[in-house]
């Protein structure tokens, strides 16, 4: 005979679905499956900038299903415990379905960053049990989410980077002095202009990145006051608009190499729009996939040195580089979660993104098969 407390616990356990993989998206990008309005029939609203993610994550979930992996998609705000969500989405044959059951998975495809105290607390709750396994290596995740830490770990390859403690003038001046000391090293001669870059320390997609040409202290202070919730770092501005040329197209260009299992899986370049230095697609940059042979040999050499230092053989990550106008290579940053979406007007984008998704699903299949081994 059950008492009332035991009966409630049994009912709770009956309503808990076990998944092999749970995809967790940030709540500011994806809609919760608990939303019942007539417009929320997809996890990524059709009238939003994220609508194209519906097709890529539908493909992701269908590939999981074909591999015998039971998977669902939820949002960070739906996390209610370690690896556990209050509801989730599934997709099959082009249709999205809301599932109101609670679900739990030991394998998490973590697609949201701790960019705010709320997101950080949600991520901490999600991973608060050692049995829960995020797809991305935790230590590498911490390094690549922090541009200052990335530089400190790989300073011999990176652009000199310093933090700014506060928006007080004294702290800004201290950071500028620290940066000046770093860039006066002989190996940087001729690579940096007289401008500096103020950049979100934990940011992505080229947001909160500013090039400052004059009156550094005042402009930095004003930008920090305008964006009080953002932590910033300072870097010298690398002149790189003529450093790398692809098909006779000279413009500010960065090069991204994606590694999985310590092997180069894909590479592409991103070219900034006219009169901009930010190469991100979200900032108007143009992406083009290239072959390994299109990547300068020095970048390939440095990337393999970085891979050896990172030493995470089962991780998926991207390494971003620029070539200065003097021909020197700089490691900009690492990306722990390269996007798996595509431009549906470009067949090559779709093919490469689907290859990346299949590689991720295969990795999950391997981890699930070897769990507890």
C-alpha positions as CSV (number, residue, x, y, z in Angstrom):
1,X,0.0,0.0,0.0
2,X,1.4,3.4,-1.1
3,X,1.2,6.4,1.2
4,X,0.3,9.8,-0.4
5,X,3.9,10.9,-0.7
6,X,5.1,7.6,-2.3
7,X,2.1,7.6,-4.6
8,X,2.9,11.2,-5.8
9,X,6.5,10.1,-6.4
10,X,5.4,7.1,-8.5
11,X,3.1,9.3,-10.6
12,X,6.0,11.7,-11.2
13,X,8.2,8.9,-12.3
14,X,5.6,7.6,-14.7
15,X,5.4,11.0,-16.4
16,X,9.1,11.2,-17.0
17,X,10.2,10.2,-20.5
18,X,13.8,8.9,-21.0
19,X,15.5,10.3,-24.1
20,X,18.9,9.3,-25.5
21,X,19.7,12.9,-26.5
22,X,18.3,16.3,-25.5
23,X,19.0,19.4,-27.5
24,X,18.9,22.5,-25.4
25,X,18.4,25.9,-27.1
26,X,18.5,29.3,-25.4
27,X,15.0,30.5,-24.5
28,X,15.6,33.8,-26.2
29,X,15.9,32.1,-29.6
30,X,13.6,29.1,-29.4
31,X,10.0,28.8,-28.2
32,X,9.0,26.4,-25.4
33,X,6.8,23.5,-26.3
34,X,4.6,24.6,-23.5
35,X,3.5,27.7,-25.5
36,X,-0.1,27.1,-26.8
37,X,-0.8,30.1,-29.1
38,X,-1.6,29.5,-32.7
39,X,1.7,30.9,-34.0
40,X,4.0,28.6,-32.0
41,X,3.8,25.5,-34.1
42,X,7.6,25.4,-34.5
43,X,10.4,25.7,-32.0
44,X,11.8,28.6,-34.0
45,X,9.0,31.1,-34.9
46,X,8.4,31.4,-38.6
47,X,8.4,35.3,-38.4
48,X,11.7,35.4,-36.6
49,X,15.4,35.6,-37.7
50,X,15.8,32.1,-36.4
51,X,13.1,30.5,-38.6
52,X,15.7,28.7,-40.7
53,X,16.8,26.7,-37.7
54,X,13.6,24.6,-38.0
55,X,14.9,22.8,-41.1
56,X,18.3,22.0,-39.7
57,X,17.1,20.8,-36.3
58,X,14.3,18.8,-38.0
59,X,17.1,17.1,-40.0
60,X,19.1,16.6,-36.8
61,X,16.2,14.9,-35.0
62,X,15.4,12.8,-38.0
63,X,19.0,11.6,-38.3
64,X,18.9,10.7,-34.6
65,X,15.7,8.7,-35.2
66,X,17.3,6.9,-38.2
67,X,20.3,6.0,-36.0
68,X,18.0,4.5,-33.3
69,X,18.5,7.5,-31.0
70,X,15.5,8.9,-29.2
71,X,15.9,12.7,-29.2
72,X,14.0,15.9,-28.4
73,X,14.5,19.6,-28.4
74,X,13.8,21.9,-25.5
75,X,14.7,25.4,-24.3
76,X,16.9,26.6,-21.4
77,X,13.9,28.0,-19.5
78,X,12.3,24.5,-19.5
79,X,15.2,22.9,-17.6
80,X,13.9,21.8,-14.2
81,X,16.8,19.6,-13.0
82,X,20.0,17.8,-14.1
83,X,19.4,16.9,-17.8
84,X,15.6,17.2,-17.2
85,X,13.1,19.4,-18.9
86,X,9.4,20.1,-18.3
87,X,8.4,19.6,-22.0
88,X,10.1,19.2,-25.4
89,X,9.7,19.1,-29.2
90,X,10.0,16.2,-31.6
91,X,10.1,16.3,-35.4
92,X,9.3,13.6,-38.0
93,X,8.5,13.8,-41.7
94,X,8.5,17.6,-41.7
95,X,6.1,17.9,-38.8
96,X,7.0,19.4,-35.4
97,X,5.1,18.0,-32.3
98,X,4.9,19.3,-28.8
99,X,5.3,16.8,-26.0
100,X,4.1,17.9,-22.6
101,X,5.8,15.1,-20.6
102,X,8.8,15.8,-18.5
103,X,11.9,14.2,-20.1
104,X,15.5,13.4,-19.0
105,X,18.6,12.5,-20.9
106,X,22.2,11.9,-19.9
107,X,23.4,13.2,-23.3
108,X,22.9,16.9,-23.8
109,X,23.5,18.8,-27.1
110,X,24.2,22.1,-25.3
111,X,23.5,25.0,-27.7
112,X,23.3,27.9,-25.3
113,X,26.0,30.0,-23.7
114,X,26.1,31.4,-20.1
115,X,26.0,35.0,-21.6
116,X,23.9,36.3,-18.7
117,X,23.3,35.4,-15.0
118,X,20.0,33.7,-16.0
119,X,21.5,31.6,-18.8
120,X,24.4,30.7,-16.5
121,X,22.1,29.5,-13.7
122,X,20.1,27.5,-16.3
123,X,23.2,25.8,-17.6
124,X,24.5,25.2,-14.0
125,X,21.2,23.4,-13.2
126,X,21.2,21.4,-16.4
127,X,24.7,20.0,-15.6
128,X,24.4,19.8,-11.9
129,X,24.9,16.0,-11.9
130,X,28.1,14.4,-12.9
131,X,26.1,11.7,-14.8
132,X,24.9,14.4,-17.3
133,X,27.2,14.6,-20.3
134,X,27.3,17.8,-22.4
135,X,28.3,17.3,-26.0
136,X,30.9,20.0,-25.7
137,X,34.0,19.4,-23.5
138,X,33.4,21.5,-20.3
139,X,37.0,22.8,-20.0
140,X,37.2,23.8,-23.6
141,X,33.8,25.3,-23.4
142,X,35.0,27.6,-20.6
143,X,38.1,28.6,-22.5
144,X,36.4,29.4,-25.8
145,X,33.5,31.3,-24.2
146,X,36.0,33.7,-22.7
147,X,38.1,35.7,-25.2
148,X,40.6,36.8,-22.5
149,X,41.1,33.3,-21.3
150,X,41.5,32.1,-24.9
151,X,44.3,34.6,-25.4
152,X,46.0,33.7,-22.1
153,X,45.9,30.0,-23.0
154,X,47.2,30.5,-26.6
155,X,49.0,33.9,-26.4
156,X,51.8,32.9,-28.8
157,X,49.2,32.6,-31.6
158,X,46.7,35.3,-30.6
159,X,46.0,39.0,-30.9
160,X,47.2,40.7,-27.7
161,X,44.1,41.0,-25.4
162,X,43.6,42.7,-22.0
163,X,40.5,42.9,-19.8
164,X,38.9,46.1,-18.4
165,X,37.9,45.9,-14.8
166,X,35.3,48.7,-14.7
167,X,34.2,51.7,-16.7
168,X,36.2,54.0,-14.4
169,X,38.8,56.2,-16.2
170,X,41.6,54.8,-14.0
171,X,40.8,51.2,-14.9
172,X,40.5,52.1,-18.6
173,X,43.9,53.8,-18.6
174,X,45.5,50.8,-16.8
175,X,44.1,48.5,-19.5
176,X,45.4,50.7,-22.3
177,X,48.9,50.7,-20.7
178,X,48.8,47.0,-20.4
179,X,47.9,46.6,-24.1
180,X,50.6,49.0,-25.2
181,X,53.2,46.9,-23.4
182,X,52.0,43.7,-25.2
183,X,51.9,45.2,-28.7
184,X,55.4,46.7,-28.5
185,X,57.0,43.3,-28.9
186,X,59.1,43.1,-32.1
187,X,57.1,40.2,-33.6
188,X,54.1,42.4,-34.0
189,X,55.9,45.1,-36.0
190,X,53.7,46.5,-38.8
191,X,50.7,44.3,-38.1
192,X,48.6,46.7,-36.0
193,X,47.1,50.1,-36.9
194,X,46.7,53.0,-34.5
195,X,43.1,51.9,-33.8
196,X,41.9,49.6,-31.1
197,X,39.0,47.2,-30.8
198,X,36.6,47.0,-27.9
199,X,35.0,43.6,-27.8
200,X,32.5,41.7,-25.7
201,X,34.6,39.3,-23.6
202,X,31.9,36.6,-23.7
203,X,30.1,37.6,-26.9
204,X,29.4,35.9,-30.3
205,X,28.2,36.7,-33.8
206,X,30.1,40.0,-33.9
207,X,27.8,41.7,-31.4
208,X,29.2,44.5,-29.2
209,X,32.4,44.8,-31.2
210,X,33.6,48.4,-31.8
211,X,36.6,49.9,-33.6
212,X,37.8,53.0,-31.9
213,X,40.0,55.5,-33.8
214,X,40.6,58.4,-31.4
215,X,40.0,59.7,-27.9
216,X,40.3,56.1,-26.6
217,X,39.5,56.7,-22.9
218,X,36.4,58.8,-23.5
219,X,35.0,56.5,-26.2
220,X,35.6,53.3,-24.3
221,X,34.0,54.8,-21.2
222,X,30.9,55.9,-23.1
223,X,30.5,52.5,-24.8
224,X,30.9,50.7,-21.5
225,X,28.3,53.0,-19.9
226,X,26.0,52.4,-22.8
227,X,26.4,48.6,-22.4
228,X,26.6,48.2,-18.6
229,X,25.8,44.4,-18.7
230,X,28.7,43.6,-21.1
231,X,32.2,42.7,-20.0
232,X,34.7,44.0,-22.4
233,X,38.3,43.3,-23.6
234,X,40.7,45.5,-25.6
235,X,42.7,44.4,-28.6
236,X,44.8,46.3,-31.2
237,X,43.2,46.5,-34.6
238,X,44.9,44.1,-37.0
239,X,45.1,45.5,-40.6
240,X,43.9,42.5,-42.6
241,X,41.9,43.8,-45.5
242,X,44.7,42.8,-47.9
243,X,46.2,39.9,-46.0
244,X,44.2,37.1,-47.7
245,X,42.8,37.0,-51.2
246,X,40.4,34.5,-52.5
247,X,39.5,34.4,-56.2
248,X,41.0,37.9,-56.6
249,X,38.6,39.2,-54.0
250,X,40.4,41.4,-51.6
251,X,38.5,42.4,-48.5
252,X,38.6,41.8,-44.7
253,X,38.4,38.1,-44.5
254,X,38.6,35.5,-41.7
255,X,39.1,31.8,-42.1
256,X,37.4,29.1,-40.0
257,X,38.6,25.5,-39.7
258,X,36.2,23.0,-38.0
259,X,37.7,20.1,-36.3
260,X,36.1,16.9,-35.0
261,X,38.0,14.0,-33.6
262,X,41.1,16.0,-34.0
263,X,40.6,15.9,-37.8
264,X,39.8,18.8,-40.1
265,X,36.2,18.3,-41.1
266,X,35.4,21.5,-42.9
267,X,36.7,25.0,-43.7
268,X,35.3,28.2,-44.9
269,X,36.0,31.8,-45.2
270,X,33.9,34.8,-44.2
271,X,34.2,38.1,-46.1
272,X,33.1,41.3,-44.4
273,X,30.7,43.6,-46.2
274,X,32.0,46.9,-47.6
275,X,33.4,49.4,-45.1
276,X,33.2,46.8,-42.2
277,X,35.8,44.6,-40.5
278,X,33.4,42.2,-38.9
279,X,33.3,39.1,-41.0
280,X,30.3,37.4,-39.2
281,X,27.3,36.5,-41.2
282,X,25.1,38.1,-38.6
283,X,26.9,41.4,-39.4
284,X,26.5,41.1,-43.2
285,X,29.6,39.0,-43.9
286,X,29.5,36.5,-46.8
287,X,30.4,32.9,-46.2
288,X,32.0,30.6,-48.7
289,X,33.2,27.0,-48.2
290,X,36.7,26.3,-49.4
291,X,38.9,23.3,-49.6
292,X,41.9,22.5,-47.4
293,X,44.2,23.5,-50.2
294,X,42.7,27.0,-50.3
295,X,43.8,27.6,-46.7
296,X,47.3,29.1,-46.4
297,X,49.8,26.4,-45.3
298,X,50.9,28.5,-42.3
299,X,47.3,28.5,-41.0
300,X,47.1,24.8,-41.5
301,X,50.3,24.4,-39.6
302,X,49.3,26.6,-36.7
303,X,45.8,25.0,-36.5
304,X,47.3,21.6,-36.0
305,X,49.6,23.0,-33.3
306,X,46.6,24.4,-31.6
307,X,44.7,21.1,-31.9
308,X,47.6,19.3,-30.3
309,X,47.7,21.8,-27.4
310,X,43.9,21.5,-27.0
311,X,44.1,17.7,-26.9
312,X,40.4,17.0,-26.9
313,X,40.1,14.1,-29.4
314,X,36.4,13.7,-29.3
315,X,35.4,17.4,-29.3
316,X,33.9,19.5,-32.1
317,X,35.1,23.0,-32.4
318,X,36.1,25.7,-34.8
319,X,39.3,27.8,-34.9
320,X,39.2,31.3,-36.5
321,X,42.2,33.1,-38.1
322,X,43.1,36.2,-39.9
323,X,46.1,37.0,-42.1
324,X,47.6,40.5,-41.5
325,X,48.5,42.7,-44.4
326,X,52.1,41.9,-43.5
327,X,51.4,38.2,-44.0
328,X,51.4,37.1,-40.3
329,X,48.7,34.7,-39.0
330,X,46.7,35.4,-35.9
331,X,44.3,33.1,-34.1
332,X,41.2,35.2,-33.3
333,X,39.2,32.8,-31.2
334,X,37.7,29.3,-30.8
335,X,34.1,28.5,-31.3
336,X,32.8,25.5,-29.3
337,X,29.5,25.3,-31.1
338,X,29.7,26.1,-34.8
339,X,26.3,26.6,-36.3
340,X,24.4,23.7,-38.0
341,X,22.0,25.8,-40.1
342,X,22.2,26.6,-43.8
343,X,21.1,29.1,-46.4
344,X,18.4,27.2,-48.3
345,X,19.3,29.0,-51.5
346,X,22.8,27.5,-51.5
347,X,23.2,23.8,-52.1
348,X,26.7,23.7,-50.8
349,X,25.6,25.3,-47.5
350,X,23.0,22.6,-47.0
351,X,25.3,19.8,-48.0
352,X,28.1,20.9,-45.6
353,X,25.7,21.6,-42.7
354,X,24.1,18.2,-43.1
355,X,27.6,16.6,-43.1
356,X,28.3,18.4,-39.8
357,X,25.0,17.2,-38.3
358,X,25.7,13.6,-39.4
359,X,29.1,13.8,-37.7
360,X,27.4,15.0,-34.5
361,X,24.8,12.3,-34.5
362,X,27.5,9.7,-35.2
363,X,29.4,11.0,-32.2
364,X,26.3,10.6,-30.0
365,X,25.7,7.1,-31.3
366,X,29.3,6.2,-30.3
367,X,29.0,7.8,-26.8
368,X,25.6,6.0,-26.2
369,X,27.0,2.7,-27.3
370,X,30.1,3.1,-25.0
371,X,28.4,4.6,-22.0
372,X,29.6,3.0,-18.8
373,X,32.3,1.1,-20.7
